[in-house]
Amino acid sequence: MTVGFLDPCGINLPHTHPRATEINFLVSGEFQAGFFSENGARFLGSIIKPGMVTVFPQGAIHFEMNVACTPAMFVAAFNSEDPGVQTTASTFFGLPADQVSFALNISNIRTVEDLAAHLPSNPGLAT
């Protein structure tokens, strides 16, 4: 079990726990939370308010974002003493460049700089 804190508008980046299911109890703040459980599954998301709980299945890519303008506190518990954690983006972009290129269906990716040329300047605005 762990107590976590997120700043106003902060995000716990998309990640997985390869060895455990997570139950997350929100003490304060307001979260947008969501996950994909497997390939081809639809996105499941919700707004979590203080006193509410959400569950993230083992291995599911999930995130929590504090949508409130105040600090948030949550309690997370796992069904394993060693749940592991794998941050999705840093793990994916740590793969060999040619594999990232194939996965994104972008040819001629050999370096991070090559990949950056294909990304929007502001992903949040998709520009």
N, C-alpha and C positions, 0 to 999 in steps of 0.2 A: 504494500500500500504506500502511496506517496501523496503528499500535498503539493499542489502546483499553483503557480500564479501567472497570470497573463496581464500585461499592461493594457490600457485602453486601446482598442483597435488592434491588439496584438494577435498573432496567430501561432499555434503549435503546428508547424509545417506538416504536410502530408507524410505519413509514416506508417509502418506496420510493426506488429509484435509477432514474430514468427513462432513463438512458443507459448502464446497465451491469449485468452480473451480478456478484454478490458471492460470494466464497468466504471463509469465516470459520473460522480455526483457533484453538481454545481452548488457551491456555497454562496457565492456572490458574483455579480456581473450578468451578462447575457451572452450565450454562445450560439453561433451557428455551427452545427456539427454535422458531419456526414461521412459516408463511406461507400466504397464499392466492395462487394463481397467476393467477386470472382470475375474472370473475363466474360464479357457479354451481359453481365448483370446490370440492372439500372442503378443509377445513383440514388441513395437513400439519405435524405437530409432533413434536419429539423432545427427549430429554434429551441434552445434549452434555457429555462429560467431558474433562478435559485430554488433549491429544493427538488429539482427534477433530476432524473438519471437517464443516461444513454449507455448503450452497450455496443462495443465494437468487436465483431467476431475475430477469432484468431486468424492472423495473416491478412486481414482486410486493410487496404489502404484507407486511412482515415485522417481527419483533422479536426481541430477546434479553433474557432476564431471568436475573439471577444468583440462583439458588435456594440457593446456599451461604451460610453465615454468615461467609465470608471474602472479601476483595477478589478480583476476577477480572481477568485480563488476556487479551486476544485480539489476533490479527493478522487484519486484513481486507484483502483484495486485490480489485481490480476489473479488468475487461477494457476499461476506458477511463480515460484520464487525467483525464476530467471526468465522473464518474458522476452528479453531481447528487444532491440529497437533498430529499425532500419529506415532512415530518412529517404524517401522515394527519389527526389531529384538528385541528391548528391550521389546516391548509389547508381542510378541510371546513367548519369553523366560521368561516372567513374569507369564505365565500361570502355573497351577499346573504341576509338572513333569510328572505325568502319562498321561496328555493330550498332552504334547509335545511329549512324547514317542509314543502315538497312531498316532499323526499327521505325525511323521517322520518314522513310521513303524519300530521302534527300540524297542525291548522288554527290560524289566528290567531297565528302567530309573526311578530313584527315587530322584536323586540329580543332581545338575549341574555337579559334578565330574563324575557321571555315563555317562552323555551326552558327556562330553569332551573326554572320552575314545573312542567314535565313530567318532570324528571329525578329519580331517587331521591336521597335525601340522602347516601347512601354507595354509589356504583356498585359498589364491590368486594363489598359485602354485599347489594346489590340491595334496599335498604330505603328 
